[in-house]
Amino acid sequence: MSAAVNIPDSPDWAHLQRIALIAGGAGLALCALGALLSVDHFFRSYLVAYQFWLGIALGCLAILMLQHLTGGVWGAILRRLLEAGSRTLLLLAVLFLPLALGVGHLYRWTHEEVHHRAYLNVPFFLVRAAVYFAVWLVVGYFLNRWSARQDRDPDPTLPRRFQLLSAPGLVLYGLTITFASIDWAMSLQPEWYSTIYPVMFATGQVLAGLAFAIVALLLLSTRPPLAGLIGPAHLRDLGNLLLAFVMLWAYMAISQFLLIWSGNLPEENVWYLRRIEGGWQWLAIVLAVFHFGLPFLLLLSRDIKEDPRALLAVAGLILVMRFLDLLWWIEPAFGPLIPASPSGGREGGGEEGLSFYGLLDVAALVGLGGIWLWWFLRQLQQRPLLPLHDPTLEEALHHD
């Protein structure tokens, strides 16, 4: 078994890492140029891209803990991808430093007369961020350490250890991401709040992590050691899981909208009012159709779920929509994309301004993404693509 699942020596890994690193460097160079032209929008674009890649990493960690608790065979084939994704959190902790330095460019509460509040103040904001990363890194460290040990030694006590850590680990993830979503996203509009917002934020991360893992799995499924091992039953399980999280995300998004809109309170409506003007209403329609409507209809089909190319396309579409959803959540907090001027014209540079800001958003996504993917690939190649001595592995390989 061990000879069948070891990653073969291949130049593909080094080649992919070089491509990712070059793309990341080019994207960050464009971001640096954009910062010279508009430092405020640089930090906004960086925040959106950072939350996207952090969401994938934390989603991988959450799904990994869920798999250890449930013992589902679907998780055995994803486990190494999820572990590699969770090990990128150390890199993301370092990449948080620009946001720590640019907090004054992002959050109005750092300038308004609220700096004396017990919660919304910069020092406590940074301390909380350090606590969040400490919790995520510690949980991920032990899950990955024990997994590496399981490869070397089929210790029958390790599955129980995974469960004993994953249960409180999921609780800690829920608590930390609740406060992190408030700190990093909701407080962009400090006058607004929603009790379901953190749950939507966490669900989006799990959905992003799952979609990314499915995309990576299907791209690797034609090469050893996964070639010939991923069958229709595996794809069907993963498609069903993806469908469940798409429906959960949509349910909470619709619930929040209906509750706030039916209440019709100015202090609550302000969040949606900013997102249905200045061109953002078209992105809202795109999200409704392509984040929920189309994936929901496609994933109802068993044939599509069992078709690797079709499932890859659906998971890829959801990943794109996750970035656009975060863009829709974050960017309008700073005002309309191209707000109307008092004279009736358009400020912000017209179409040129729109093109510039859109380019900066893409540059940040590619820049951070290239660095993140380079690190992810480094982590992925360090261990076998299938977990050795996993008690569910044999069942997973013969799943039908």
N, C-alpha and C positions, 0 to 999 in steps of 0.2 A: 504493500500500500504506500509506504513512504516514498519509494522510487517513482510511483505514479503521480504523486501530487507535488513533488518539488518543482519549483519554478526553473525551467531550463535556462541555461546560459544563452542569452539572446541580446543582440545589439539594440533591439527595439526599445528596451527600457531606457537606455542611455539616450537614444534618439528622441524619444518622447519627452524626456526631461529637458533636453536642450531646447526643443521647440517651445515647451512651456516657459522655460526661463527667458528665452529671447522675447517671446510675446509679452511676458510680464515686465521685462525691462523696458520694452517699447511703450507699453501702456503707462507705466509709471513716469517715463520721460514726458509723455504727452500731458500727464497730470501735473507735472512740475511746471510745464509751460502754461497750462491753464491756470495754475495758482498765481503766476505772475500777472495774468490778465484779470482774474476774479478769485481772490483767495476765499471769499465766502462760499462761492459755488463749488470751489474745489473741495472744501470740507463737506458740503452737502453730498456731492457725488461720491466722495470717499465713504461717507457714512452709509449710503445706500448699498454700495458694493461690499463694504465690510459686513453689513448685516446679512447680505445674501450668502457669502462664503462662511461666515460664522454659523448661520442657520443650518447649512449643510453639515458642518462638523458636529454641532450639538444635536442635530437630528440623527446623525449616525450613532452618537453616544446613547441617545434615548432609545432608539430601536435595538441597539445592542443589549441594553439592560432588559428591554421587553422580551427579547428572544431568550435570554438566560432565565427569565422568570417563567415563560410559557413552555420552553423546550420545543418549540415548533420546528419541524424539519425544514421549513422555508428558510430559517435563520442560518442553518449550517452552511449553505452555499453563499450566503451574503456575509458571513461573520468576518472574514478577513478584510473585506472591503469596508465594513463598518468600523473595525478596529483601526485600520489605517486612517480612516476619516477622523476618528476620535483623537488620534495622535497628532493631528494638525493643530490642536488647540494650543499647544505651546507656541507655535509660530503665530497664531492669531493673537495670543497674549502680547507678543512683541509688536504686531501690527496695530494694536490698539493705541500705541503711544502717540501717533499723530492726532487721534481723536482726543486724547487727554490734553495735548497741547492746544488743540483748536476748540476746546469746549466753549470759549467765549465767542467764537464765530458761529456756533450752532444753536445755543440755548439762550433765549431771551431772559430767562430768570437769572442769568449771571450778571445782567446789567440793570434790571429793574429793581425796585425796592422790595425784593423778596430774598435778598442774599442772607438776611439774618434768620431766615426760617430754619428750623431744626433739620429738615430733610433736604430741601433744595438749596444746597450750597456746595461749592466746588470741592473743598477738602473731603467732605463726607461722600460726595459723588465718586471721587477717585478711590476712596477706601472701600466703598461698596463694590466697585468694579474689581478691585484686587481680591475681595472675598469671593465674588462669583467665579473668577478664574481659578482661584485656589481650590474651590470645591470641585469644579469640573475636572481640573487636572489631577487631583488626588483620586477621584473615582475612576477616571480613565486610566491612570497609571496602574492601579491594582488589577483592573480587568485585563489590561494588556499584559501585565507581568505574569499573572496566573495563566493566561492563555499560552504564552511562550513556554511556561513550565509544563503545561499539558502536552505540548508537542514533544518534549523530551521525556516525560514520565507520565504514563497513564494512571495518575493518582485518582482513585475513585472518590476522594473527598472534594476534589476541585469543583465539580458541578454544584455541589451544595454551597461552596464558598461563593461561587458566582451568584447564586440566588440570594444568599444572605447579604451581599453587598448591593445587588441590583434593586432589591425592594426599597431600602432607605435611599438608595441612589436616585431612583425615580422621584421620590418625595422631595429630595434635595434639589433635583433638577426643576421640579415644578415650582418650588419656593424661589430659587435663584432667578429663574427666567421670568417669574412674575415681577420681581423688583427690577430686573435688568430691562424688561420691556418698558416699564414705567420710566426708568432713568434715561434710556437711550432713544426712545421713540415717542412715548406718550407725552413726556415733558417738553417736547418741541412746541406744544400748545398747552402751557401749564394751566390755562383756565378751563381745560376740558378733561373729562375723565370718563372711563367706561369700565365696569367690572368684568366684562367678558373679553376685553382687549388683550390681556395677558394670555388667556387661553387660546385665542385666535393666533397670537404671536407664536406660541409653542406649537400649535397644530401645524402652522405654516412651516416651522423648522423641521418637524418630523416628516412632513410631506416632501420637503426639499431633500432631506437626507435619504428618504426611501427612493425618490425618483432618481437621484444621482447614483445610488447604489445599483439600481436596476439598469441604468444606462451603462455604467462601468461593467457590470456583470455580462451584459449582452455583447458589449464590444470585445470582452475577453473570452466569450464562450466558444469562439471558433478556433482558439489556440490551446495547446496543452497547458495545464492539465485539465482544463474544463471542457475541451472539445469532446463532444459526444455524451457529456454527463448531464447537460441541462435539457430536460425533456418538457413536453407539453404540460405535465402535471406541475412541475416547478413554476413554469411561466403562469399557469392559471392561478396558483396560490399567490404569486407576487402581484398579478393583475387584480385579484380580489382585494388584497391588502391596499393596493394603491387606490382602488375605487372607494374603499371604506374611508380613507383619509380625505379624499376629494369631497365626499359627501359630508364628512364632519366639518371640514373647512367651510363649505357652502352653507351648511345649517347654521353655524355660528355667525357667519357674515350676514346672512339674511336676518337672523334673530336680532343682532345688534342694530341693523338698519331699521327694522320695523319698530323696535322699542323706542329708539331715539326719535324717529320721524313721527310716530303716533303721539309721543309726549309733547312734541312741538315746543320745546323749551329753548330759548335762544342760547343759553350756555351749553346745551348739548348739541344743537343743530349746527353749531359753528364748524365742527369737524367735517361734516358732510358738505356744508355750503362751500367750503374751500376746495372740495374735490369734485364739484359739478360746475365749475366755471373755469375760465382761462384755458380751455381746451382739455382739461382733465376729465370732463364728462365722457369724452370719446374713449379714453383709456379705461374708464369704469365699464363701459359697454364691452370693450374687448375682453376685460377680465371676466365679466359675467358669461360671455359666450365661450371663450377659449380656456378659462381656468376651471369652469364647472360644466357648462352645457355640453360642449363637444367631448371632453374626456369622459363625462358621465355616460353619454350615449355610446361611445366607442367601447368603454370598459364593460358595458352590459353584455357585449358579444363574446361568447366563449371562443369563437374562431379568432378574434382579434387578440384576445389575451394569450392564446396558445401560439400565435404567430410571432416569432422573435422580432422581425422587422417592424411589424405593426406596434407591438408593445414598446419597442425602442422609440418609435416616433411619438407615441403618447407620453411616455415618461420624459422625453426631451422637450415636448411642448409644455408639460407641467413645470419643468425647470425654468423655461423662459418666462412663463407666467408668474412664477414665484418672484423673479427679479422685478417684473413690471408691477406686481402687487406691492412690493416694498417701495418701489419708486412712487407709486400712488399714495402710499401711506406717509412717506417722509417728505418728499419735495413740496407738496402743496402747503405744508405747515409754514413755509416761508412766504406764502402769498401766491397769487396766480402766476402761471408760467410767464405770460406776457401781459402784465396788468394794464388796464386802461389809464391813460394820462388824463389830467383835468381838461385838456383841450379836445378830448375825444379821440386822439391818436393813440398809437401803441408805443409803450416804453419798452426798454429792455433790448433794443436793437432789432426789432422786427424779426423777419425770418432769419437774418444772420444771427441774432441772439439765440433764437430757438436752435439753430444748427450748432452753434458753439456749445450751448449747454448740453445738448444731446450728445455731441461728440465727447464732452468731458465725462458724462455719465458712462458712456461705452468705454472710454479710456481707463477709468477707474475700475470698471468691471473686469476688463482684460488684464490690467496691470496687477491687481490683487489676485485675480484668478490664475494668472500664469505662475505667480510665485506660490500660490496655494497648491496648484496641481503639481508643480515641480516637487514640493515637499511631500504631497500625498503619494506620488509615484515612488519616491525614495523609501517611504515607509512601507508601501505595498510590496516592493521587491525584496524586503528583508526577511519575509516569512513565507512558508508555503501558502498557496492560494486556497487550499482547503485545510481546515484545522485537524491536525492529527490527533487521534485518540478521543475525539469528540464522540460521546455516546450516541448522538443522533445522526452522525455522519453516514453510517452504513444504511440506515433507514432512508436518509435523504437521497443517497445515490441511487436507491432502488425505488424511489417514490413514483407511484403511478396512479 
